[in-house]
Amino acid sequence: MKVWLATIILVLLTGCVNAETKSATINIDKCELLQLTINSLKLQSYFHIKNKPERKPLKLLFLDEKLMCQSLKKFDENVIFIKKENNNIPYIKIHKINFNNDIATIEFEYKVEGIKGIATFKREQKKWIIVSEKIVEI
């Protein structure tokens, strides 16, 4: 009976560890995708940092409370995550991050510039690369 109970507890703990590991991996992937998105070539022309220094540091709104991206940087500064929409400051809103095996997409909006976009990524040899980016005016 004790062996049976110990086996059940071990199986449950293993499941918890695997779930945490998968969650941590998804968090790392999301952070890597966000970094690639804010560094994407098509998005750069909308920042206007030289003329609008108040856009620095970059602010992101993404309502995933579990996401932790402490190493995200733009303009040589840490990116700031905001918790709610605020029309008084410029920020990029991340609408969705989707994963489908080794393909991922990020849908975003930069309201201050009147644009929205989607970036598509592919995982190659454990690294994400951007394969397409589309930005449209709204």
N, C-alpha and C positions, 0 to 999 in steps of 0.2 A: 504494500500500500504506500509506504514512504517513497519507494523508488518511482512508483507511478505518479505520485504527487510532484516529486522533484522533476520528473520528465516534463510534466505539463507546465510547470513554472518556467523551466528552461526554454521550452518552445515559445511560450508567451513573451519572455524577455528577448529572445532572438528576434521575434517579429517586431517588437518595439525598437530595437536597435536598427534593424533593416529599414523601418519606416523613417526613423530619424536620419539615417544616412541618405536615403532617397530625398528627403525634404531638404537636407543641407546641399545636396548636389543640385537640385532644382534652383535653390537660392543662388548658388554660385553661377549657374547658367543664366539666370535672369539678370544678375549683375553684369556678367560679361556681355549679354545682349544689349542691356541699357547703355553700357560704355560704347559699344560699337554704334549704336543708334545716334547718340549725341555727338559722336565723332564722324558720322557719315558725311560724305562730300556734299551731297545735295542740301543738307540742313545747314551747313556752315554759312551760306550766304544770307541767312535769315537772322543771325545773331546780332550783327552790327555793333559789336563791342566797342570799337573805336569811337563811334558817334553816340553810343548809349551805354556808358559805363555802369549805369544802374542795373543792367542785366547780368552783372557779375556780382557774386557767384551765381551760377546757373541753379535754378530751382526746378524741382520735379514734383509733380503731384501724381502719386500712384497709390491707390487705396488698398494696398496689400500690406496689412499691418505686420505680417510675418517677415516681410522682406527686409534684409539687413545688407546694405551695400556701403560700407564705411570707406571703401577705397575708390569710390567713383569720383572722377575728377574731370573738370573742364576749365579751360583758361587758367591752368596751374593752380586751381583752388578746388577744395572739396565741394561736391554738389550738395545742395541742401534739399532735403525732402520736406515738403509742406503737407499738412494733414487735411486741408480743405481748400476749396476754390476761393480765390481772392482777386478781385478785379483791379486792385491797386498795385499789384506786382506782376511782372512778367514771369511766366513759368511754362514749362512743357507738361502737358497732361498726358499720362500714359493710360490709354483706355483699356488695352488688353495685351497680354503676352500669351501666345498660344504655342503649344508644342505638339508635334506629330512626328514621333520617332526622331529622326535626325534633321527635321525641318522645323523652324520656328518663325513666328511673325510677331512684330510689335506694331500696334496701332497707336498713333500719337496725334496730338494737336498742340499747336503753338498759337493760341488765340490772339496774342498781341500782334502777330504778323499775319493773322487771318489765313493760316494754313493748317492742313491736316495731312497725315501721311501714313504709309505702311512700309515697314522694312522687313525683308524676308532674308532668312539666314539658313545656312546649311552647316551641319557639323561634319568636319573632315579631320580625321585623326585626332579626336578629342578636343578640337578647337572649333569655335564658331567663326564662320566667315559670312560677310554680307554678300548676298547674290543679287538682290535688287532693292531699289528704294523708289518709292513713288510719292511725290508731294503735289497736292492740289490746293488751289485757293478756295476758301469757303466764304 
